[in-house]
Amino acid sequence: MAYYDDLANKLALDVIEAQKAMDDDQLIQDIAKTLEATSSTMHEAFMTAVRVYMAEERARAQLTARLKAKGFALRSQ
């Protein structure tokens, strides 16, 4: 993985966490605009990381809800 991918992943996790903490639905887009204006490579890596992390979070929530509805739970939780 390239250095910028590592940076983008860390930034994505921090921004997602901050967005939730501050209840600021615009934060990801604002950070993305800043990155886009300064580095298209970093912008693409950041947006990919954000999409991946948020998709995983939504999928995991759906899985948890469906398991819970059937009386099951994942051992890792």
matplotlib code that plots the C-alpha trace (Angstrom):
import matplotlib.pyplot as plt

x = [0.0, 1.3, 2.1, -0.8, -3.2, -2.1, -2.6, -6.0, -7.1, -6.1, -7.7, -10.9, -11.3, -10.6, -13.1, -15.8, -15.3, -15.4, -18.5, -20.3, -19.1, -20.0, -23.1, -21.8, -23.1, -21.0, -17.6, -16.6, -17.5, -15.7, -12.5, -12.9, -13.1, -9.9, -8.1, -9.4, -8.0, -4.6, -4.1, -6.3, -4.4, -5.1, -8.7, -9.4, -7.7, -9.6, -13.0, -12.4, -11.5, -14.6, -16.9, -15.3, -15.5, -19.1, -20.3, -18.8, -20.4, -23.9, -23.4, -22.3, -25.4, -27.7, -26.0, -26.3, -30.0, -30.8, -29.0, -30.6, -34.1, -33.4, -32.0, -28.3, -25.2, -21.7, -19.1, -16.8, -19.1]
y = [0.0, 3.4, 6.0, 8.2, 5.3, 4.9, 8.7, 8.6, 5.7, 7.3, 10.6, 8.9, 7.1, 10.4, 12.3, 9.7, 9.7, 13.5, 13.7, 11.4, 13.2, 16.6, 15.4, 17.3, 15.7, 18.1, 17.4, 14.6, 16.7, 19.7, 17.7, 16.1, 19.6, 20.6, 17.5, 17.8, 21.3, 20.2, 16.6, 14.6, 11.4, 12.0, 13.0, 9.7, 7.6, 9.5, 9.1, 5.4, 4.8, 6.8, 4.8, 1.4, 2.2, 3.5, 0.6, -1.9, -0.1, -0.2, -3.8, -4.8, -3.0, -4.9, -8.2, -7.5, -6.5, -9.6, -11.9, -10.3, -10.7, -14.4, -14.6, -14.9, -12.8, -12.7, -13.9, -11.1, -8.4]
z = [0.0, -0.9, 1.7, 0.6, 1.0, 4.6, 5.2, 3.5, 5.5, 8.8, 7.8, 6.7, 10.0, 11.9, 9.8, 10.1, 13.9, 14.0, 11.8, 14.2, 17.3, 16.0, 14.1, 11.1, 7.9, 5.8, 7.3, 4.9, 1.8, 3.2, 3.8, 0.4, -1.3, 0.5, -0.7, -4.2, -4.5, -3.3, -4.4, -6.7, -5.6, -1.9, -2.7, -4.5, -1.8, 0.9, -0.8, -1.5, 2.1, 3.3, 1.0, 2.1, 5.8, 5.7, 3.5, 5.9, 8.8, 7.1, 6.1, 9.6, 11.2, 8.8, 9.6, 13.4, 13.1, 11.1, 13.4, 16.5, 14.9, 14.7, 18.2, 17.2, 17.8, 16.5, 18.9, 18.1, 19.5]

ax = plt.figure().add_subplot(projection="3d")
ax.plot(x, y, z, "-o")
ax.set_aspect("equal")
plt.show()
